[in-house]
Amino acid sequence: MTSGAARAHDSFNNRFWFADGGYLYDVVDCNGEKGTQDVSCRPNQIFAIFASITQFSIRSGGLPVIDLVQSKLLTPVGLRSLSPDDPEYKPIYSGDLRSRDGAYHQGTIWAWLIGPFIDAWSKVHPGDKAGARKLSRTLSGAHERTTGWNNQRSV
């Protein structure tokens, strides 16, 4: 790694790595306040892996991030927009406009995030065919295993 790449790696990890949670902060310098972080566990962090030139841009090659996203955010039909462990988590996207707006980024499942998640997962697990088959089984036929879309709301 060149000295510039090493500096970028260290800077990114020092700024975004949430050591206590084992994942990346959702936002740093919240509302322009230097030194503040949003510790919400959200799917945005997969883009740091998905879009990185090298998997080594993130501590431990991104494995802790992918494992955490897979265990807390992945559903058979998409990724939750917020971890169910978060006190702000809203498991249901329904009701009037105000209710829906309040849940929109607080747990609603986003189907379009499956593609970037699979790309990031593949980057962290290159050549893991058994793991890829297991992930594929988790995602395939989801509509047949659920009792209807009310079971897992997706936008």
N, C-alpha and C positions, 0 to 999 in steps of 0.2 A: 504494500500500500504506500503510495507517495505521501509526502508530508502534508500536502494539501488535502488529500483524501482522508488521511488520519485525523487531521484537524476537523474536517467536516463530520466525520464519524463521531468523534468525541463531542463536538458541539451539539449535534443532533441528540445524542444519547443523554448528555448532561441536561439538556433543555426539555426533552420530551419523555424520557423514561421515568415511569412511576414505579419505583422500586418496591414500595409496599404492596402495590397491586399486581406487579408483574406484567404490566402492559404500558401502553403509551397514553399520556394525558390527552384528553380530547381537545383542549385549548390551553395555551399558555398566554400569560399577560392578559387575563380576562378583562374585557372592557377597557383596555389600555392601561391597566394597573400592573406595572412591572413586578415580576416575581410571584404572580398568582397563577394557579392552575385549576382547571376543571378536571376532577378525577372520575367523571362519569365514564363508565365502560360502554363505548359505542363502536359501531362497525367502521368508523372513519379510519381507524388505525390500519385496516387491511390495505389501504391505498399506499401506505408507507412501504409495504412489502411488495405489493403488486406493481408499483411504479418505480421501485428502486432499480438502479442499474446492477447492483450486486446485492445478494442477500445479506451481506455482512455490514450493510448500512445500519442495521438494527442489532442491538445487543442479542447475543446468542443466535444470530442468524434469523431472528423473527419467530423462532419456534415457540417461545412462551406466549407471544401474541396470538399466533394461529391456534394453539391449543386452548387458550382462554376464549377466543371468539367461537371456536367450535363447541366448547362446553357450555357457554353462557348465552350466546346470541344465535347460533344456528338452529333453524327449525327445518322440517322437511320442505317448506315452501319459500324460504328466504331467511334473511337475517333480521333479528329484532333491532330496532333503532336505539335501544337502551337495555341494559342488563336487568333482569327481574330482581336482582339483589338491591337495586337502587331504590331509595325511598320515593323517588319521583316517577317510578315505573307505572304505566297505565296499561293493563293487559287487554283492554277492550277499546277498539276504535269504532264508536257508534254514537248515536244520539244526534242532538241538534248541532248546528255549526260550531257553537262555542265548545261543546263537549269534544267534538272531533278535533278542533284546533288544539285543544289542550292535550290530546293524546298523540297527535301527529308524529312527533319526534320523541315520544316518551315510551316507546315499546312497540309501536306498530311495526309489523313485519314488512320488509321491502324485498320483493322477489328479485328485482334487478341486481341486487348485491350478490346473488349466488355466483355470477360469472367472475367478478373480481375476487371473491373469496376462493373459488376453485383455482384461479390463476395464482393467487398468493399461497394457497396450500401447496400447490404443485412446486412452487419455487422453493419452499421450505422443506418439502419432502420429495426431492427428485428421485425418481426410480422406485418409489414405494408403491408397487403395483397392488399389493394386498391392501394397503391403506386406502388407495384410490378406489378399489372395488368396494370396500366397506363404505366409503363416503358416497359412492354412486348408489349403493343399495339404500342408504339413508334418504337420498334425494329422489330416487326414482319411484314412481307410483304413489307419490304422496297424496295425490287426490283420491286414490282408491282406499288409503288407510285412514283418512280422516272421516269424520261423520258429517262433514259439510264445512263450508268456508267460515261459518260462525265459530267453528272450533279454533281456528287460527287466522285472525284477520290479517290480510295482506293488502297493501296499497299498490 
